[in-house]
């Protein structure tokens, strides 16, 4: 550009305009600046809009998370929340259904969970405590708790064929149970806990820190556990003959392999396991979920009580009030369901239901039956009161027991389900009654005359 052209351009830019008398170069500068600010404003809106629309990224999960995401949880149709305040008044309300991974083989529709909603503070505190207690570093083979073994996730994945569906042997409580074979050819049952708002953490702490030390021939032994990241897995001894629920209510043919003698041995073994929890430990342990699907059987039909995920520790001669009333519909003691008052007598009630189930071959609640037979307890009391005891026996039973033996066991069952918890016998007394060849005749007459 020549000096003449530059002088001419400068002269033109310096001329005043009709816009407030501003010079041309000032107007051009204001226009360019306005365009620049507008462009920056549009870019800012675009970036903000993208951030709002983009989904939050979740932490990357391993194989177990993938397996869990494929599961469709069973949703309880009704969850009752029982809240106890300082005044002792119970406030009950029906809350929205919450997914619960709690499936009973063969009778998922009978499962009912009574639970409270743990506060976020409680969940965070639990998580923080567990993380601190178990650590996040390398995994030692020997447990620092003084018992059992600390398995790695890789070991248990290899043992269960990568947590294969073909290895699933049960689903219940808060997880899925797989059969597994360790490198030393030990067959085990691996329970993969599925976290459900802190419930899995509480179950894990109970089983590992307390039940892991329990040793009794009628209790399933906990061999070890796995802690990696957010995952919790429990390793049990493998019991190779299924559970009582399958043998009572599954397709076993027209004649059950469970003879009267076998059924009584199963009852006795279960009673001894419970008596050990209630009377042989300090603090005592209340199982809270005694039912047929939690009674495992070996090839010799020996009973082993399993699934201590809901177990609660109680100090001697003390009861416990909980806002988390847990159990299975039909087995839960009435005072526990209504008030949250928990004692070992809650287990005694569930055991009484189990006796009736074993004798009759019926489930505790069966809506497919006539109206008067839906509830097992009410029906059995009515039959005993009408002197029809022989008609309550499972029709698949190979041979009828003697009238005396039948009446003795029915008497024990009715005592165990007494509506007044204080009148129920302790498990040690239950064992004595089951072993006794003859109970007092006046007790039998009292039950027949007043079955309630």
N, C-alpha and C positions, 0 to 999 in steps of 0.2 A: 504494500500500500504506500502511495506517494505521500509527500508532506501535504500536498494540496488536498488529497482525499481525506487524510486524517483531520485536517483543519475543518473541512466541510462536515465530516461526521460529528466532530465535536460541537460544531455550531448547531447542527440539527438536534443533537441530544440535549443541548442546553436551552432550547426554545421552550417557553412555558406552554403548558397544555390547558385544556378547559377543565381539568379535574383539579379543582381548588388552586389552580395556578401553578401546580407542581411542574417541575421540569420533566422532560420526557424520560431521561435516564432514571429518575427517581421512581416514576410510574412503572417502568420496566422492571426495576429491582423489586418493587413491592409485588408485582405480579408473579415473578419467578419465585420469590420467597413463599408466597401463598401456595403455589403449586407444590413446592417441596414439602411444606408442612402437611398439606392434604395427602400427599403420597405416604408420608410417615404414619399419619393417622389411619389410613386404610390398611397399611401393613400391620399395624398394631391390632386392629380389629380382627384381621385374618388369623394371626397367631393365637389370639385369645380364643377365638371360635374353635380352632383345631384342638387346643388343649382341653376344652370342655367336652368335646365330642369323643376324644380318644379314650379307650378303656384303660382302667388302672391295671398295671402289670402285676400279676401274682408272683410270689417267689417260686422259683423253679422247684418241682417236686421230683422225687425218685420213683422207682417202680411201684412201691407200695401205694403212693398217691394215685397212680394211674389205675391200680386195681380197685382202690376204694371208690374212685369216681365212676367206675362202671357199675357199681352196685346200686340197686334201687331200694332205698330204705323202706321198711314197713312203717307206715304212719299210724300212730295210735288214734283211734276215732275220738277218744275222749281222755283228756288228761286232767286229773283233779289236783288242784293245788291246795294244800292245807297249811295255813299260816298260824303260828302261835305267837301271840303278843304277850306283853308282861302281865296283863290282867288275867291271862289264862283262857281267854275267849278264843274259840276257833272260828276263823273266817274262811269260808269255803267259796270257791268260785271256779267256774269252768273256763279254762283258758283255751286259746287257739291250739289246734293240733300241732305237735312238734315231731319232726322225724325222729324215730328211735330205731336203731339197728338192733331189734330184739325179736328174734324169730324162733319159735319152738317148732321143731321138726314135726310135721303132720298136723299141727293145730295152731298155726300162726294167728288165726282169728281169735283165739282165746287169750292171747297175750295182752295184758293191760299194764301200763306203767304209770305209777303215781309219782310225780317228781316236781321239785321246785325249780325255779329258774335261778341259777347261780349268778350272782352279780359279776359284772366285768372285773371289778376289783378283786373278787375272790378268785376268779379264773386266772387273772394275771399273777396274783400272789401264789397260787398253786403252781403255775407254770414256772415262776421264778424259783420257788423252793425246790421243785424237782430238778430244774436245770442245775441249780447249785449243788444238790445232793448227789446227782449222778455224773455231773461233769460233762464237758463237751469235747474232751481230747481223745486220745487213743484208747481203745477198749482192752482192758486186761482180761485174760482168760478166766482168772479166778475172781469171784465176786468180792467186793470190799465189804459186803454186808456180813460176811462170815459164813456163808453157806452157798451152795449151788454154784453155777457157772454163768459167766457173762458171755453170751454168744454174739457173734457178729452177724450183721444182716446178711452178708454173703453166705455164711454157713447155713443159715436157715433157708435162704432162697435155694441153695443147692440141695438141701435136704428135702424140700417140698416141690422140686421141679419148677422153681420159679413161681411159687405160690399158685400152682396150676389148679384150675377148676376141677380137674380129675382127682385132686388130692383133698378136696373139701369133704370133711366128715361131719360137719355140724355148723350151725349158725345160731347164735344166741347171746344173750347178755349184751356186750358191747363189741363183739367182734366175730370173726370167722375162724373156725378151727380146721387146720390142715393136718393130715397124717404126714409124717416125715421120717426119713432114714438118715441118721448121722453117719459120718465117715467111719465110726467104729462099729457100724451096723446096729446101733441102738435105735429101736423104733420109738418115736415120740409123737406127741400131739402138740402142734404149734398154734397158739391162739394169737391172732393178729388183732390187736385192739384198734377200734375205729373211734377216733376222738369225737366226742359229742358234748360240746360245751363244758369241758372239764370233767365229765363223768369218767372217761377212760383214764384220766390221770388219777382220780381218786381210787378207781378199781385197782389200778396198777400198784399204787402205794400200799393198799391193804394186802393184796396177795403177796407181793414181794417182801415187804417188811415184817409181816406177821405170819401169814399162812405158810410161807416158805419154810419156816422152822418147825411146822407141825409134822409129826410122824405118827401115823396110825394106819393099820391095815385096811380100815374101811373109809379112808380119805384119800382121794387122788393126790399123789405126790407132785409137788412143783419142783422141777429139776433145776431150772435156771431161767434166764430172761435175756432180752436184747434191748438195748437203748441206743438208738442212733438218730440224731436230729429230733424230729417230732414224733418218731415212731416208737411204739412200745409193743413188745411181743413177749409172750409167756410160753415156756416150754415145760410140758407135763409128761409124766409117764404115760405110755399108750395102753389103754384098756381096750381089749380086742373083741368085745362081744356086744357092742352097741349100748344103748341105754334102755331103761325099764319101759319108757314110753313106747318105744318101737315094738317091744315084745308084748306089751299089753294091748296096744291099739293098732299096730301095724297088721299087714297081711301075713298072718302066720298059719293060715289054714283053718279048718274046722275044729281042730284040737290043738290047744296051746301046749307048747313044750314046757311051760311053767306049771309044774305040779304044785299041789298044796304045800308039800314040804319045801320045794324051791322058793315059793312065795314067802313062806314064813322065815326061811333063812335070809332072804333079801331084806325083809322087815327087820330082822334081828341085827343084821350087819349095819343097816342104816341107823338103827337106834343106838348101837354102840358107837358109831362115828359121831353122832350128835351128842351123846352123853359125854364123850371125850372133849368136845368143843365147849360144852356147857359147864362141866364139872371137873375136867382134868386140866384145865388151863387157867392161868391168872394173868391178865384179865380174861374173863370168859369170852367166848366168841359166839355171837348169834348169826346164823347163816342168812336168814331173811328170804331165802328163795328155795325152800325144800319143795321139790316136785318130781314127778316120775322121770322127766327128761334130764334131770340133774343127778340121777342115780345110774352110774355106769356099772356094767357087768363084765366079768371076765368069763373065760370058757368054763369055769367051774361054778358059775352063777354067783360068785361072791360079789357083794355090793360095795361100791366105792362112791362116796358122796363127792360131787365135783362142783365147780363154778362158785368160788368164794368171792366173786366180784362185788356182791352186795353185803358181804359180811360186816358186822359191826362189833367193836370191842366194848365190853361192859365191865365195869368194876363189880366186885362181888356185892350182892345184896342191894344193887341199885338198878333202877330202871333208866330209860333214856327216852327223851322226847325229841323227835326229829321232824323237820319240815319236808324231808324227802322220804315219803312212804313208798317203798319199792317192793315189788313182788309180782306174782302172777295171779291173774283173776281166777277165783275159785279156791286158792290156797291161802290167801291172806287172812290173818286173824281179824275179827271184826273190830276189836278195840284198837288195834294198830292202824287199820284203814281209816277209822273215824277220828282218832285223836292223835295219832303219831306216837303213842306210848309203846315203847319197844322193850320187851324182856325176852328171856329164853322161852317163856310160855308161848310166844308168837311162833317159834319153831315147832313147839309141841302141837299146836293147832294144825299147822301144815302137815305134820307127821300123821295126825289123825285122819286128815283128808287122804293122805297117801295110803293108809291102811284100807280105807273104804274103796279106794281105786283098785288096789291089788285084789281085794276080795271079790269085787263086783265086775271088774273089767271095764267099768264105765269111767268117763272123764268127769271131773268135778262139776262142769257145767256143759250141758248138751241141749241146745235149742232145737235139735231135730226130734227130740223125744216128746211124748205127751206132756201137757202142762204140769201135771203133778210129779213128773219125773225129771224135769229140767235140772233142778238143783240136787246134786247127789246126797248132800247131808240131809235135807228135808225128806227126800224119798226114802233113804235108808232108815231114818228115825221112824217114819210112818210104818215101814214094813216090819221093823222090830216090835213096835208098839202093837201091831196087829198079829203078832206071833207068826210071821211069815219069813223068819230068818233064812230058811233054806232057799227061798226064792231070790235072795239077793246075790247068790253065788254066781260067778262068771260061768255062763253056759259052755264056754270053751275049756273049762277045767276038766282034765282027764278023769279024775275021780273025786267024788264028793268027800269032804272032810267029815269027821264025826260031829254029831250035833254039839257035843261038849266043847270040842276044839273051836268050832265056829262061833259059839256063843262067847267063849272066852275072848277071842280076838275082837269080836264086835263090841264087847264091853269096853275093851281097851280103847277102841276107836272113839266110842261115844264119850268116854271120859276125857280124851284128848281134845275133843271139839266142844267141850263145855263152854257156853257163852260167858261164864264167869272165869276169867283167866286164873284167878287165885285157886279155883277148884281143880284145875288141870294138874295132872301128876308131873313130876320132874322126869327127865329121860331115864335116869337111873331106876326109878320106880316102874316106868314103862317096861324096861328090860325085865325086871323081876316079874311083872305080870305076864309078859309073853312067855317067860320060861316056866311059870307056875302051872302045875297040872290042874290045880283047882282053885278058883276064886270063891269068895264067900257067896253062898246062894242068895243071901238077902240083897247083895249088890246087883245080882242079875235081875232079881224081881223088881228092884227099884227102877232099873233102866227100862224094863219092859212096861211097867205101869206109867212111868213118867219119862218118855223118850226125849223130851225137851230139856 
